[in-house]
């Protein structure tokens, strides 16, 4: 079965944790001891049923405050698909946590309180989902039970969101009216909203296409580890282990190793000790080449025919995750797949207003949770793709050189190739 990774987001108290708890509870994914622990905690809803949000709010501070602070990951499966859920915080203070959870998601569920309609955090999380290139959005209009399951309320929120979403890059947007507390349209179809003819949430999650989200046209294989057993039976074995982050690799493909530019041919594709005819994203495999070329961790194996170039300079959208402001000239570590290199932020071009998607220019610093476009130069050349073309090879993180804490998440927007740099010089 394939895997759907999705994140839930939205404003505080929109019911994200309750929705996930309902999904897990109604699909029989909860152990009896978990239910007993919640029952003994004394936390129940007004109708006397257990508080399902406690199934995801695991931190003590979260349970005391009744909000989500950290990203909580939950796993469940149905006969049709496996799921990995990231429950993201709704408070603006924890926007960076939402970015972390969304970075690997195929789908984003944005919850909207039917009583309040589209709010600032609704727009903020929708824009971040769009900037991160999440291909599928589901707008769950929650707490329909508190507005009498009124179709007019639902239609007005749908219209308001559609007007706002014209600025988003996301094109696959689905609207579902739900009540996470009562279970309406989560796993079973609601009897209170017979005016709604679409799928319930679980049906949609099982049907949304996932395989088409992988880029299978741009082969990228970052080497993570060089395998040299040095045993008698494998005396000359040299394999390159890693993950096919995009594209397809086949036995006999002519390849080039970047940034060195050495060429060879794929001798074999192996997984679990068995040879394969081909490997495709997101498989983790071992490649053997016909020639003994010098390859180490961080090098990328690509096809010769693609005629790719490496770069030391590019522009990117960065979500800043540190309390210390980002300023031009900042020196950081940049991690891109299995490569780590030193980098400098040469220029802050503008900051993005996450409520309107407008650009705020003439900024000399960026604060915590801000999203900005910057120009970056690295110490070593990198093989990059634009994030909109290849999420797997267009994302990176920025790390503080002294504390080794992650301070930024970036998405490549444009690339200055080495040939262009030489010309400029």
C-alpha positions as CSV (number, residue, x, y, z in Angstrom):
1,X,0.0,0.0,0.0
2,X,1.1,3.5,-0.6
3,X,1.5,6.1,2.2
4,X,-0.3,9.5,2.4
5,X,1.4,12.0,4.6
6,X,-0.9,14.9,5.7
7,X,-0.9,17.7,8.1
8,X,-3.8,19.4,10.0
9,X,-3.6,23.1,10.5
10,X,-5.8,26.2,11.2
11,X,-6.5,28.6,14.0
12,X,-6.4,27.8,17.8
13,X,-9.4,25.8,19.0
14,X,-10.6,24.9,15.5
15,X,-10.6,21.3,16.5
16,X,-7.5,19.9,14.8
17,X,-6.5,17.4,17.6
18,X,-10.2,16.4,18.0
19,X,-10.5,15.7,14.3
20,X,-7.4,13.4,14.4
21,X,-8.6,11.7,17.5
22,X,-11.9,11.1,15.8
23,X,-10.2,9.6,12.8
24,X,-8.2,7.3,15.0
25,X,-11.1,6.4,17.2
26,X,-13.6,5.7,14.5
27,X,-11.1,3.5,12.5
28,X,-10.4,1.4,15.6
29,X,-6.7,2.5,15.8
30,X,-6.8,3.2,19.6
31,X,-5.5,0.7,22.1
32,X,-7.7,0.0,25.1
33,X,-5.2,1.2,27.6
34,X,-5.0,4.6,25.8
35,X,-8.8,4.9,26.1
36,X,-8.7,3.9,29.8
37,X,-5.9,6.4,30.5
38,X,-8.0,9.2,29.0
39,X,-11.1,8.1,30.9
40,X,-9.3,8.1,34.2
41,X,-7.9,11.6,33.4
42,X,-11.3,13.1,34.0
43,X,-11.3,15.0,30.7
44,X,-14.7,14.6,29.1
45,X,-16.8,16.6,26.7
46,X,-20.1,18.3,27.5
47,X,-22.0,15.2,26.2
48,X,-20.0,12.9,28.6
49,X,-17.8,11.3,26.0
50,X,-14.0,11.2,26.2
51,X,-12.0,14.1,25.0
52,X,-10.5,12.8,21.8
53,X,-8.0,15.6,21.5
54,X,-6.0,14.0,24.3
55,X,-5.0,11.2,21.9
56,X,-2.6,13.7,20.1
57,X,-1.9,16.4,22.7
58,X,0.9,14.4,24.4
59,X,2.9,17.1,26.2
60,X,2.0,18.0,29.7
61,X,1.8,21.7,28.8
62,X,-0.5,20.9,25.9
63,X,-2.9,19.0,28.2
64,X,-2.9,21.8,30.8
65,X,-3.5,24.6,28.3
66,X,-5.7,22.7,25.9
67,X,-3.6,23.7,22.9
68,X,-1.2,22.0,20.6
69,X,2.4,23.2,20.9
70,X,4.6,20.6,19.3
71,X,4.0,18.7,16.1
72,X,2.4,15.4,17.1
73,X,2.8,12.5,14.6
74,X,0.3,9.7,14.5
75,X,0.0,6.6,12.3
76,X,-2.9,4.6,11.1
77,X,-4.0,2.5,8.2
78,X,-7.1,1.3,6.4
79,X,-7.4,-1.6,4.0
80,X,-6.7,0.9,1.1
81,X,-3.8,3.0,2.4
82,X,-1.4,3.9,5.2
83,X,-1.4,7.3,6.7
84,X,1.1,9.5,8.6
85,X,-0.6,12.5,10.3
86,X,1.2,15.6,11.6
87,X,-0.9,17.6,14.0
88,X,0.4,21.2,13.8
89,X,0.0,24.0,16.3
90,X,-2.5,26.7,15.4
91,X,-1.0,29.5,17.5
92,X,1.0,32.1,15.5
93,X,3.8,31.6,18.0
94,X,4.4,28.1,16.7
95,X,4.2,28.8,12.9
96,X,7.7,27.3,12.5
97,X,6.4,24.0,13.9
98,X,3.7,24.0,11.3
99,X,6.4,24.5,8.6
100,X,8.3,21.5,9.9
101,X,5.3,19.2,9.8
102,X,4.2,20.4,6.4
103,X,7.6,20.0,4.7
104,X,7.1,16.3,3.9
105,X,3.3,16.3,3.5
106,X,1.3,15.4,0.4
107,X,-1.9,17.0,1.7
108,X,-2.9,19.7,4.1
109,X,-6.1,19.7,6.0
110,X,-7.0,23.3,7.0
111,X,-9.7,23.5,9.6
112,X,-12.2,26.4,9.7
113,X,-14.5,27.0,12.7
114,X,-18.0,27.3,11.1
115,X,-18.9,30.0,13.7
116,X,-15.9,32.2,12.9
117,X,-15.2,31.6,9.2
118,X,-11.9,32.3,7.5
119,X,-9.5,33.8,10.0
120,X,-5.9,35.1,9.9
121,X,-4.4,31.7,10.8
122,X,-6.5,30.1,8.1
123,X,-5.0,32.3,5.5
124,X,-1.5,32.0,7.0
125,X,-1.5,28.2,7.1
126,X,-3.0,28.1,3.6
127,X,-0.3,30.4,2.2
128,X,2.4,28.4,3.9
129,X,1.0,25.1,2.5
130,X,1.0,26.7,-0.9
131,X,4.5,28.1,-0.6
132,X,5.7,24.6,0.5
133,X,4.2,23.1,-2.6
134,X,1.7,20.8,-0.9
135,X,-0.3,19.6,-3.9
136,X,-3.6,18.9,-2.2
137,X,-5.6,21.0,0.2
138,X,-8.7,19.9,2.1
139,X,-10.7,22.7,3.8
140,X,-12.7,21.1,6.7
141,X,-15.4,23.4,7.9
142,X,-15.7,22.1,11.4
143,X,-18.2,22.5,14.3
144,X,-21.1,22.4,11.9
145,X,-23.1,21.1,14.8
146,X,-22.7,24.5,16.6
147,X,-24.4,26.3,13.6
148,X,-27.3,23.9,13.3
149,X,-25.7,22.1,10.3
150,X,-26.7,25.2,8.2
151,X,-25.9,24.8,4.5
152,X,-25.9,28.6,4.0
153,X,-23.1,29.0,6.6
154,X,-21.1,26.4,4.8
155,X,-21.6,27.9,1.4
156,X,-20.6,31.4,2.6
157,X,-17.3,30.1,4.0
158,X,-16.6,28.2,0.8
159,X,-17.2,31.4,-1.2
160,X,-15.0,33.4,1.1
161,X,-12.2,30.9,0.9
162,X,-12.4,30.6,-2.9
163,X,-12.0,34.4,-3.2
164,X,-8.9,34.3,-1.0
165,X,-7.4,31.1,-2.6
166,X,-7.1,32.8,-6.0
167,X,-3.7,34.0,-4.8
168,X,-2.6,30.5,-3.9
169,X,-0.5,28.2,-6.1
170,X,-2.6,25.2,-4.9
171,X,-5.2,24.1,-7.5
172,X,-6.6,20.9,-5.9
173,X,-8.8,22.3,-3.1
174,X,-11.7,20.2,-1.6
175,X,-14.3,21.5,0.9
176,X,-15.9,19.1,3.4
177,X,-18.4,20.1,6.2
178,X,-17.7,18.2,9.4
179,X,-18.2,17.9,13.1
180,X,-15.1,16.3,14.6
181,X,-16.8,16.3,18.0
182,X,-19.9,14.4,16.8
183,X,-18.2,12.4,14.0
184,X,-20.2,13.9,11.1
185,X,-18.5,13.3,7.8
186,X,-15.2,12.2,9.3
187,X,-15.3,8.4,8.9
188,X,-19.1,8.0,8.3
189,X,-21.5,10.1,6.3
190,X,-23.5,12.6,8.3
191,X,-27.2,12.2,8.6
192,X,-27.6,15.8,9.6
193,X,-26.2,17.2,6.3
194,X,-28.1,15.5,3.5
195,X,-27.5,18.6,1.4
196,X,-23.8,17.6,1.1
197,X,-23.1,15.1,-1.7
198,X,-19.3,14.8,-1.6
199,X,-17.1,12.2,0.1
200,X,-16.5,12.1,3.9
201,X,-13.0,12.9,5.0
202,X,-11.7,9.4,5.2
203,X,-13.0,8.5,1.8
204,X,-11.3,11.5,0.3
205,X,-8.0,10.7,2.1
206,X,-8.2,7.1,0.7
207,X,-8.8,8.3,-2.9
208,X,-6.5,11.4,-3.3
209,X,-3.7,10.5,-5.7
210,X,-0.3,10.2,-4.2
211,X,2.0,8.5,-6.7
212,X,1.6,11.4,-9.2
213,X,3.0,13.7,-6.5
214,X,6.5,12.2,-7.0
215,X,8.7,13.8,-9.7
216,X,9.6,10.8,-11.9
217,X,11.2,12.9,-14.8
218,X,14.2,14.4,-13.0
219,X,16.5,11.6,-11.7
220,X,18.3,12.7,-8.5
221,X,20.3,10.2,-6.3
222,X,22.2,11.9,-3.4
223,X,24.8,9.4,-2.1
224,X,24.4,8.8,1.7
225,X,27.0,6.1,2.2
226,X,29.7,4.2,0.3
227,X,29.5,0.5,0.9
228,X,32.9,-1.3,0.9
229,X,32.6,-4.7,2.8
230,X,36.3,-5.7,2.4
231,X,35.3,-9.4,2.8
232,X,36.8,-12.3,0.7
233,X,33.6,-12.8,-1.3
234,X,33.0,-9.1,-1.8
235,X,36.6,-8.0,-2.1
236,X,36.0,-5.5,-5.0
237,X,32.5,-4.5,-4.1
238,X,31.8,-0.8,-4.1
239,X,28.1,0.3,-3.8
240,X,26.6,3.7,-3.3
241,X,23.6,3.7,-0.9
242,X,21.0,6.4,-0.9
243,X,17.4,7.3,-1.7
244,X,16.1,8.0,-5.2
245,X,14.5,11.4,-4.3
246,X,13.1,11.8,-7.8
247,X,13.2,10.2,-11.2
248,X,13.9,6.6,-12.3
249,X,17.3,4.8,-12.5
250,X,17.8,1.6,-14.6
251,X,20.6,-0.8,-15.1
252,X,22.7,0.4,-18.1
253,X,21.9,4.1,-17.6
254,X,24.8,6.4,-18.4
255,X,25.3,8.7,-15.4
256,X,27.5,11.6,-14.3
257,X,28.5,12.3,-10.7
258,X,28.1,15.9,-9.6
259,X,29.8,18.2,-8.7
260,X,33.0,16.3,-9.8
261,X,31.7,15.6,-13.3
262,X,33.0,12.0,-13.5
263,X,31.0,9.7,-15.8
264,X,30.1,6.0,-15.7
265,X,27.3,3.5,-16.3
266,X,25.0,1.8,-13.8
267,X,26.2,-1.8,-13.4
268,X,23.4,-2.8,-11.0
269,X,20.5,-1.6,-9.0
270,X,20.1,-3.4,-5.6
271,X,17.6,-3.4,-2.8
272,X,17.7,-5.8,0.1
273,X,20.5,-7.8,-1.5
274,X,18.5,-8.4,-4.7
275,X,19.1,-6.9,-8.1
276,X,16.3,-4.8,-9.7
277,X,15.9,-3.7,-13.2
278,X,15.1,-0.2,-12.1
279,X,14.5,2.0,-9.1
280,X,12.2,5.1,-8.7
281,X,11.3,7.7,-6.1
282,X,11.1,7.2,-3.2
283,X,12.9,3.9,-3.1
284,X,16.1,3.5,-1.0
285,X,18.6,1.4,-3.0
286,X,22.3,0.7,-3.7
287,X,23.8,1.6,-7.1
288,X,26.9,-0.1,-8.5
289,X,28.8,1.6,-11.3
290,X,31.0,0.0,-14.0
291,X,33.9,2.3,-13.2
292,X,35.7,2.9,-9.9
293,X,35.1,6.6,-9.6
294,X,35.8,8.8,-6.6
295,X,32.3,9.3,-4.9
296,X,31.6,10.3,-1.4
297,X,28.6,11.3,0.8
298,X,26.9,14.3,-0.6
299,X,27.7,13.6,-4.3
300,X,24.7,13.3,-6.6
301,X,24.4,10.7,-9.4
302,X,22.3,11.9,-12.3
303,X,21.9,11.0,-16.0
304,X,24.4,12.3,-18.5
305,X,21.7,13.2,-21.0
306,X,20.1,15.7,-18.7
307,X,23.2,18.0,-19.0
308,X,22.9,19.5,-15.5
309,X,25.0,22.1,-13.9
310,X,25.9,22.9,-10.3
311,X,25.7,26.2,-8.6
312,X,27.1,28.2,-5.6
313,X,24.5,31.0,-5.8
314,X,20.7,31.0,-5.7
315,X,17.6,32.7,-4.5
316,X,15.2,31.1,-2.1
317,X,12.1,31.6,0.1
318,X,13.1,31.0,3.7
319,X,10.9,30.6,6.8
320,X,13.0,32.0,9.6
321,X,12.7,29.8,12.8
322,X,15.1,31.6,15.2
323,X,14.4,34.2,17.9
324,X,17.6,35.9,16.8
325,X,16.9,38.1,13.7
326,X,18.3,37.2,10.3
327,X,20.3,40.0,8.7
328,X,22.3,40.3,5.4
329,X,25.8,38.8,5.8
330,X,24.7,36.1,8.2
331,X,27.0,33.0,8.0
332,X,25.3,29.7,8.4
333,X,25.5,26.0,7.6
334,X,23.3,24.8,4.8
335,X,22.1,21.2,4.6
336,X,20.7,20.0,1.3
337,X,19.9,16.3,1.2
338,X,23.1,14.5,2.3
339,X,25.3,17.6,1.7
340,X,26.4,20.1,4.3
341,X,28.3,23.3,3.4
342,X,28.9,26.8,4.7
343,X,26.7,29.5,3.3
344,X,26.2,33.3,3.6
345,X,23.0,35.2,3.2
346,X,24.1,37.9,0.8
347,X,20.8,39.8,0.5
348,X,17.3,40.0,1.9
349,X,15.2,40.9,-1.1
350,X,11.8,41.1,0.5
351,X,9.5,39.7,3.2
352,X,6.3,38.0,2.4
353,X,3.1,39.2,4.1
354,X,1.6,35.8,5.0
355,X,-1.9,37.2,5.3
356,X,-2.0,38.8,1.8
357,X,0.9,37.3,-0.1
358,X,2.1,40.8,-0.8
359,X,5.9,41.5,-0.8
360,X,7.3,43.9,1.8
361,X,10.5,45.4,0.4
362,X,13.4,47.4,1.9
363,X,13.7,45.2,5.0
364,X,17.0,44.9,6.8
365,X,16.2,42.0,9.0
366,X,13.8,39.1,9.4
367,X,12.2,38.0,12.7
368,X,10.9,34.7,14.0
369,X,8.2,33.0,11.8
370,X,8.8,35.5,9.0
371,X,9.0,34.3,5.4
372,X,11.4,36.1,3.1
373,X,13.2,35.8,-0.2
374,X,17.0,35.9,0.1
375,X,20.1,35.5,-2.0
376,X,22.5,32.8,-0.8
377,X,26.0,31.8,-1.7
378,X,27.5,28.5,-0.7
379,X,31.2,27.5,-0.2
380,X,30.8,24.4,-2.4
381,X,28.7,23.9,-5.5
382,X,25.3,22.2,-5.2
383,X,23.0,20.5,-7.7
384,X,19.7,22.3,-7.1
385,X,16.2,22.3,-8.6
386,X,13.5,25.0,-8.2
387,X,11.3,23.9,-5.4
388,X,8.2,24.3,-7.6
389,X,9.6,21.8,-10.1
390,X,11.1,19.3,-7.6
391,X,10.3,19.5,-3.9
392,X,12.7,16.7,-3.0
393,X,15.8,18.5,-4.5
394,X,14.6,22.1,-4.0
395,X,14.4,22.2,-0.2
396,X,17.1,22.8,2.4
397,X,17.6,23.9,6.0
398,X,19.8,26.5,7.6
399,X,21.7,25.6,10.8
400,X,23.5,27.9,13.2
401,X,27.3,27.3,13.1
402,X,27.8,27.5,16.9
403,X,24.7,25.9,18.4
404,X,23.9,23.5,15.5
405,X,20.2,24.4,15.9
406,X,18.0,24.6,12.8
407,X,17.2,28.3,12.2
408,X,15.6,28.3,8.8
409,X,13.8,26.2,6.2
410,X,14.3,27.1,2.6
411,X,12.8,26.6,-0.8
412,X,14.9,27.3,-3.9
413,X,13.2,29.9,-6.1
414,X,15.9,30.6,-8.8
415,X,19.4,29.4,-9.6
416,X,22.5,31.2,-10.9
417,X,24.5,28.4,-12.6
418,X,28.3,28.3,-12.5
419,X,28.6,29.2,-16.2
420,X,26.6,32.3,-15.6
421,X,28.8,33.2,-12.6
422,X,32.0,32.8,-14.6
423,X,30.5,35.1,-17.3
424,X,29.5,37.7,-14.7
425,X,33.1,37.6,-13.3
